[in-house]
Amino acid sequence: MTASTPPTAPVLDLKNLVRRYGSLTAVDDVSLQLPAGARHAVIGPNGAGKTTLLNLIAGTDRPDHGTIALSGADITRTATARRSRLGIARSFQQPSVIGELSVLDNIVLAGWRHHPLRGGAWRRPSRYRQHAESAAHHLEVVGLADSARRPAADLSHGQRRMLDLAAALAGAPRLMLLDEPAAGLTDGDIGRLLTILRGLPADVAVILVEHHVEVVAELADTVTVLAAGRVLITAPTAEALAHPEVRDAYHATGARDTAEARG
């Protein structure tokens, strides 16, 4: 009789997460499981709790209730830096770059933080060269190879977005948290972003917070819709985007944006 293979733990397992700020409950009893390689979007109106949820997963904020597990290990109280080394990478609404460093050294530094001998990896020339070679590859992937020696402060907004994404990739993550990566990008930059994200390793899970519905529809296999901190629906992308309350929310957002542009 052949022994059955035990089920693989989900790469991310959120159970009953709650985060309150005074009288405001920003995340209200949210549960979610993602397997390795998932392409999952979290959408909803402004103030729905999307960024707070990413903060809880990344460790920059702590839940008042509930648990967070990464590949079966409880990380609810694990520090942010430790979570990063365990394989959680994060990009932000405003790209996080070190302006006084070169584009290349931003990526070298991002990768160095994950090096098992990181205490000396930045200073020793032989190790720096190893990291620089890897960093150059990531810059090639995001289209910044020709800007490697430029100060990061000189980059455009779209280029900073790509640099932030390359920095996330430099840590060889197993879970990437992307907070509105298409915000402020041109159509050409969005096309490059889609190409990069489609080319991620198949075992890397992605949680994408994004207002561009076309980006969500293109990349996500499943979607969670948040409203007032609670899960409205978690479903395959087409089903979630067709939900009446989701359509109404995006229609209202689009109408408001058009009015503001005219006004």
Residue pairs with C-beta under 8 A, 6 or more apart in sequence:
8 35
8 36
9 69
9 71
9 72
10 33
10 34
10 35
10 36
10 69
10 71
11 34
11 35
11 36
11 38
11 70
11 71
11 174
11 175
11 205
12 32
12 33
12 34
12 38
12 57
12 68
12 69
12 70
12 175
12 205
12 207
13 32
13 33
13 34
13 67
13 68
13 69
13 70
13 72
14 30
14 31
14 32
14 33
14 56
14 57
14 66
14 67
14 68
14 69
15 31
15 66
15 67
15 68
15 69
16 29
16 30
16 31
16 65
16 66
16 67
17 27
17 29
17 30
17 31
17 53
17 56
17 63
17 65
17 66
17 67
17 68
18 25
18 27
18 28
18 29
18 30
18 63
18 64
18 65
18 66
19 25
19 26
19 27
19 49
19 52
19 56
19 61
19 62
19 63
19 64
20 26
20 64
25 229
26 49
26 52
26 229
27 49
27 52
27 53
27 56
27 63
27 229
28 49
28 228
28 229
28 230
29 66
29 230
29 231
30 49
30 53
30 66
30 226
30 229
30 230
30 231
31 66
31 231
32 40
32 224
32 231
32 234
34 40
34 175
34 205
34 207
35 205
36 174
36 203
36 204
36 205
37 202
37 203
37 204
37 205
38 205
38 206
38 221
38 222
39 205
39 206
39 208
39 219
39 220
39 221
39 222
40 205
40 206
40 207
40 208
40 220
40 221
40 222
40 223
40 224
41 207
41 208
41 209
41 210
41 216
41 219
41 220
41 222
41 223
41 224
41 237
42 50
42 53
42 54
42 207
42 208
42 209
42 223
42 224
42 225
42 226
43 50
43 209
43 210
43 211
43 213
43 216
43 223
43 224
43 225
43 226
43 240
43 246
44 50
44 225
44 226
44 227
44 232
44 249
45 227
45 249
45 252
45 253
47 228
48 226
48 227
48 228
48 229
49 226
49 228
49 229
50 179
50 209
50 226
51 93
51 179
51 209
52 61
52 229
53 226
54 90
54 177
54 179
54 207
54 209
55 61
56 62
56 63
56 68
57 68
57 88
57 175
57 177
57 207
58 80
58 83
58 88
58 90
58 177
59 75
59 78
59 79
59 80
59 82
59 83
59 88
60 80
62 76
62 77
63 76
66 76
67 74
67 76
68 74
68 75
68 76
69 75
69 76
70 83
70 86
70 87
70 88
70 175
71 174
73 86
75 82
75 83
75 86
78 86
81 113
84 90
84 113
84 114
84 171
85 113
85 114
85 171
87 171
87 172
87 173
87 174
87 175
88 173
88 174
88 175
88 177
89 168
89 169
89 171
89 173
89 175
89 176
89 177
90 168
90 176
90 177
90 179
91 164
91 165
91 167
91 168
91 176
91 177
91 178
91 179
91 181
92 164
92 179
93 179
93 180
93 183
95 157
95 160
95 161
95 163
95 164
96 164
96 167
97 106
97 152
97 153
97 155
97 160
97 163
97 164
97 167
98 105
98 106
98 109
98 152
99 151
99 152
99 153
100 151
100 152
100 153
101 109
101 151
101 152
102 148
102 149
102 150
102 151
102 152
103 139
103 144
103 147
103 148
103 149
103 150
103 151
103 152
103 155
103 163
104 132
104 135
104 136
104 139
104 148
104 149
105 135
106 152
106 163
106 167
107 134
107 135
107 138
107 139
107 163
107 166
107 167
107 170
108 122
108 128
108 131
108 132
108 135
109 122
110 135
110 166
110 167
110 168
110 170
110 171
111 131
111 134
111 135
111 138
111 170
111 171
112 118
112 121
112 122
112 131
113 171
114 170
114 171
114 172
115 121
115 127
115 131
117 127
120 127
121 127
121 128
121 131
122 128
134 170
135 166
135 170
136 145
136 148
138 166
138 169
138 170
139 145
139 147
139 148
139 166
141 166
141 169
141 196
141 199
142 162
142 163
142 165
142 166
142 169
142 192
142 196
143 162
143 192
144 155
144 159
144 162
144 163
144 166
147 155
147 159
152 160
152 163
155 163
157 184
157 185
158 184
158 185
158 186
158 189
161 181
161 184
161 185
161 189
161 193
162 189
162 192
162 193
162 196
165 178
165 181
165 193
165 196
168 176
168 178
173 204
174 203
174 204
174 205
175 204
175 205
175 206
175 207
176 200
176 204
176 205
176 206
176 207
177 207
178 197
178 206
178 207
178 208
178 209
178 210
179 209
180 209
180 210
180 211
181 193
181 197
181 208
181 210
181 215
182 190
182 193
182 210
182 211
182 212
182 215
183 211
185 193
190 212
190 215
193 215
194 215
194 218
194 219
197 206
197 208
197 219
198 219
200 206
206 219
208 215
208 216
208 219
208 220
210 216
211 253
213 241
213 250
216 223
216 237
216 241
217 237
217 238
217 241
220 237
221 236
221 237
222 234
222 235
222 236
222 237
222 240
223 233
223 234
223 235
223 236
223 237
223 240
223 241
224 231
224 233
224 234
224 240
225 231
225 232
225 233
225 234
225 240
225 243
225 245
225 246
226 232
227 245
227 249
232 243
232 245
232 246
233 239
233 240
233 243
233 246
234 240
235 243
240 246
241 247
